[in-house]
Amino acid sequence: MTVKRRGKAMEQAVLDKHLVLDRQLCFAVYATAHAFTRAYKPLLDPLGLTYPQYLVMLVLWEKGEVPVKAIGQSLDLDSGTLSPLLKRLEQAGLITRLRDVNDERQVLVRVTAKGLALKQQAAGVLGAIGKAIGCDSDEIDALRQRLHDLRAQLQSSQDG
């Protein structure tokens, strides 16, 4: 075998080693996100919430009355995805949507009394997830911060 062919074979071996599914960070994050969604399901079913609905409710429990656009920004969701979620939450009596009196182009979302009562029922969800992943609160905080940093780095690299 010539040196040139051996070099090409080594390059191909290195390439093949890197193009393996289990070596991909993006797939590890993707698969973990799906595992999280599955872990949340039995915790959220008694609340009558899907995982994306739960995220919307978290934003509303934290911030109170919020424009739809702000919810979308918080969750990184477009209006095409967010509108049906909000409609189902409204049909369940957990939120109300109303036009902003100062700017009729803007829709405000507010938690109802029923939605606030659900907050008390959801109080144990985070602890149950922590137990499911085998992390204490400090480990969860460190992991969450690392993921926030990773997302910020990815966004920064896309911006410039």
N, C-alpha and C positions, 0 to 999 in steps of 0.2 A: 504494500500500500504506500502510495507516495505521501510526502509530508502534507501536500495540499489537500488530498482526500482525507487524511487523518484529522487535519484541522477542521475541515467541514463536518466530519463525523462528530468531533468533539463539540462544535458549535450546535449541531442538531441535538446532541444529548443534553446539553445545557438548556436549550430551548424547550425540549420535551419535558425536562424536569420542572421547569417553571410553569408550563401549561398543563398542570394537573389541578383538577377541581379543588381538592383538599388543601392546596397551597394558596388558594385565592382568599385574601382577606375580605374582599367584597362578598364572597359566598358565605364565609363564616358569619359576617354581620347579617346578611340576608336570612340565613337559616336560623340564626339566633332570634331575629325579629319575629319570624314565624313561630318559633318555640314559645316566645313570650306571649304572643297572641293566644296560642293554645292554652298556656298556663293561666291566663286571665279569664278564659271563657267560663270555667266552673265557678269562679269567684263573682263574675258579673251577671251570670244567668239569673240568680235570685233577685238581682236588682233590676232586671229587665233591660239591661244595657249591653250593647255590643262594645268591643274595645274602642272603635273610633268615637262612639257616642260618649263613652266614659271620658275620653280625652277632652271632648267639648265641655262636658260637665265640670271637669277639673278646672278648665279655664274660667268658666262662669262662677264656680264656687270661690275661686281666688279673686276674681276681678269685679264681680257683680254685673252690672249692666254694661254690655260690650257691643260695639259695632261688629257686624258680620265680618267686615274686612279685617278687624283686629284678631278675631278668632282664627281666620284663615292664615294670617301672618304668624300667630303663635304656634299653630299646628303644621304650618307649611302645606296647607291644603288650598286648592283652587275652589272657586265658587261652584263649579260643576259637581265637585265631590261634597262640598260642605252643605249646599242647599238641601239635598235629600236627607242628610243627617239631621239638620235642624227641623225639617218638616216632620220627621218621625218623632223627634223629641217633643215637638209642639203637640202632635197628635196624642202623645202619651201624657200630656199635661205637665211636663217637666219644665218647659220654657214657654215664654211668649215672645213673639217678634212684633215690633212696631216701628213705624217710620219715625225718624228723628224730626221733631217739630222745628228745629233750626235748619235742617238740611234734609229735605224729603227724598233725596237720592240715597240717603244712608238708612240702613235698617239696623235697629238696635235689638239685642237679644237680652232677655232678663230671665232669671230663674224664678219659677213659681214657688209657692209654699211647699207643694208636693216635691219639687226638685230639691229644695233645701232639706226636706226631711230625708231624702235619699242620701244626702251627704253623710248623715249620721250612720246609715247602714253601710256606706262605703268605707268607713273609717278603718276597718281591719284589712282592707285589700293590700295595702303596701306591706304590712307586716307579713301577710301570707305569702306574698311574692318573695320577700326577703328570705323567708324560711325555705321556700321552694328552690331558690338558687344557692342556698347555703352560705349566705353572706350576712355579716352583722352590719349595722348602720354605717360604721366608718368605712367598711369595704364597699358598700353600695355608693356612698358619697364619692369615694376615690374613683370607682369605675365610671360613675355618671360624669364626673369631671373630665376623665380621660376621653369619654365619648363626645362630650361637648367640645373639647379641644380638637379632636379628630374632625368633627363636622366643620368647625371654624376653619381649620387648615384646608379642608377640601373646598370650602366656599371661597376662601382667599385665593387658592390656586386657580379657581375658575374665573375669578374676577380680574386676574392680571397675570 
